[in-house]
Amino acid sequence: MNAAVAQRGDSSAIPEYKLLLKKVLDLRPSGTRQRLSVALGKNRSFVSQIANPAYPMPIPAQHLDILFEICHFSGPQKRSFLELYRRAHPGRIRLVSSKPATRRISLEVPDLGDGDKNAAIDTMLETMARNLFRVTDDAGTKR
């Protein structure tokens, strides 16, 4: 690979990492694409585009952490994905955060007697916690 290609990346790697994402999503339970779209704050069509190897649109680096979290990539899948992503987008991968330690808490919330409403509450709380984490992480970098 010549220096110019190395600097701008290997566009043939984009469909490869998207195919890997598609395979991971296809193995996950129904609703995973919806959860991913909510977590990203995007429409489901966005998730379809980033998981479709036929679309040349790259996956934004800032979405990778959420992608790995929601889709539950295995260790080898994540390493393969990141290797392809680095090949396609040299230098962008450093934008992916190295997550500090986290902790899990459990909340008791009322059962609304409706699966859709309960799922909406669950998603809202997950999104709020994720956004809280981002706000506190951003505040820590500005000190």
Secondary structure as a PSIPRED ss2 file (coil, helix, strand):
# PSIPRED VFORMAT (PSIPRED V4.0)

   1 M C   1.000  0.000  0.000
   2 N C   1.000  0.000  0.000
   3 A H   0.000  1.000  0.000
   4 A H   0.000  1.000  0.000
   5 V H   0.000  1.000  0.000
   6 A H   0.000  1.000  0.000
   7 Q H   0.000  1.000  0.000
   8 R H   0.000  1.000  0.000
   9 G C   1.000  0.000  0.000
  10 D C   1.000  0.000  0.000
  11 S C   1.000  0.000  0.000
  12 S C   1.000  0.000  0.000
  13 A H   0.000  1.000  0.000
  14 I H   0.000  1.000  0.000
  15 P H   0.000  1.000  0.000
  16 E H   0.000  1.000  0.000
  17 Y H   0.000  1.000  0.000
  18 K H   0.000  1.000  0.000
  19 L H   0.000  1.000  0.000
  20 L H   0.000  1.000  0.000
  21 L H   0.000  1.000  0.000
  22 K H   0.000  1.000  0.000
  23 K H   0.000  1.000  0.000
  24 V H   0.000  1.000  0.000
  25 L H   0.000  1.000  0.000
  26 D H   0.000  1.000  0.000
  27 L H   0.000  1.000  0.000
  28 R C   1.000  0.000  0.000
  29 P C   1.000  0.000  0.000
  30 S C   1.000  0.000  0.000
  31 G C   1.000  0.000  0.000
  32 T H   0.000  1.000  0.000
  33 R H   0.000  1.000  0.000
  34 Q H   0.000  1.000  0.000
  35 R H   0.000  1.000  0.000
  36 L H   0.000  1.000  0.000
  37 S H   0.000  1.000  0.000
  38 V H   0.000  1.000  0.000
  39 A H   0.000  1.000  0.000
  40 L H   0.000  1.000  0.000
  41 G C   1.000  0.000  0.000
  42 K C   1.000  0.000  0.000
  43 N C   1.000  0.000  0.000
  44 R H   0.000  1.000  0.000
  45 S H   0.000  1.000  0.000
  46 F H   0.000  1.000  0.000
  47 V H   0.000  1.000  0.000
  48 S H   0.000  1.000  0.000
  49 Q H   0.000  1.000  0.000
  50 I H   0.000  1.000  0.000
  51 A C   1.000  0.000  0.000
  52 N C   1.000  0.000  0.000
  53 P C   1.000  0.000  0.000
  54 A C   1.000  0.000  0.000
  55 Y C   1.000  0.000  0.000
  56 P C   1.000  0.000  0.000
  57 M C   1.000  0.000  0.000
  58 P C   1.000  0.000  0.000
  59 I C   1.000  0.000  0.000
  60 P C   1.000  0.000  0.000
  61 A H   0.000  1.000  0.000
  62 Q H   0.000  1.000  0.000
  63 H H   0.000  1.000  0.000
  64 L H   0.000  1.000  0.000
  65 D H   0.000  1.000  0.000
  66 I H   0.000  1.000  0.000
  67 L H   0.000  1.000  0.000
  68 F H   0.000  1.000  0.000
  69 E H   0.000  1.000  0.000
  70 I H   0.000  1.000  0.000
  71 C H   0.000  1.000  0.000
  72 H C   1.000  0.000  0.000
  73 F C   1.000  0.000  0.000
  74 S C   1.000  0.000  0.000
  75 G H   0.000  1.000  0.000
  76 P H   0.000  1.000  0.000
  77 Q H   0.000  1.000  0.000
  78 K H   0.000  1.000  0.000
  79 R H   0.000  1.000  0.000
  80 S H   0.000  1.000  0.000
  81 F H   0.000  1.000  0.000
  82 L H   0.000  1.000  0.000
  83 E H   0.000  1.000  0.000
  84 L H   0.000  1.000  0.000
  85 Y H   0.000  1.000  0.000
  86 R H   0.000  1.000  0.000
  87 R H   0.000  1.000  0.000
  88 A H   0.000  1.000  0.000
  89 H C   1.000  0.000  0.000
  90 P C   1.000  0.000  0.000
  91 G C   1.000  0.000  0.000
  92 R H   0.000  1.000  0.000
  93 I H   0.000  1.000  0.000
  94 R H   0.000  1.000  0.000
  95 L H   0.000  1.000  0.000
  96 V C   1.000  0.000  0.000
  97 S C   1.000  0.000  0.000
  98 S C   1.000  0.000  0.000
  99 K C   1.000  0.000  0.000
 100 P C   1.000  0.000  0.000
 101 A C   1.000  0.000  0.000
 102 T C   1.000  0.000  0.000
 103 R C   1.000  0.000  0.000
 104 R C   1.000  0.000  0.000
 105 I C   1.000  0.000  0.000
 106 S C   1.000  0.000  0.000
 107 L C   1.000  0.000  0.000
 108 E C   1.000  0.000  0.000
 109 V C   1.000  0.000  0.000
 110 P C   1.000  0.000  0.000
 111 D C   1.000  0.000  0.000
 112 L C   1.000  0.000  0.000
 113 G C   1.000  0.000  0.000
 114 D C   1.000  0.000  0.000
 115 G H   0.000  1.000  0.000
 116 D H   0.000  1.000  0.000
 117 K H   0.000  1.000  0.000
 118 N H   0.000  1.000  0.000
 119 A H   0.000  1.000  0.000
 120 A H   0.000  1.000  0.000
 121 I H   0.000  1.000  0.000
 122 D H   0.000  1.000  0.000
 123 T H   0.000  1.000  0.000
 124 M H   0.000  1.000  0.000
 125 L H   0.000  1.000  0.000
 126 E H   0.000  1.000  0.000
 127 T H   0.000  1.000  0.000
 128 M H   0.000  1.000  0.000
 129 A H   0.000  1.000  0.000
 130 R H   0.000  1.000  0.000
 131 N H   0.000  1.000  0.000
 132 L H   0.000  1.000  0.000
 133 F H   0.000  1.000  0.000
 134 R H   0.000  1.000  0.000
 135 V H   0.000  1.000  0.000
 136 T H   0.000  1.000  0.000
 137 D H   0.000  1.000  0.000
 138 D H   0.000  1.000  0.000
 139 A H   0.000  1.000  0.000
 140 G H   0.000  1.000  0.000
 141 T H   0.000  1.000  0.000
 142 K C   1.000  0.000  0.000
 143 R C   1.000  0.000  0.000
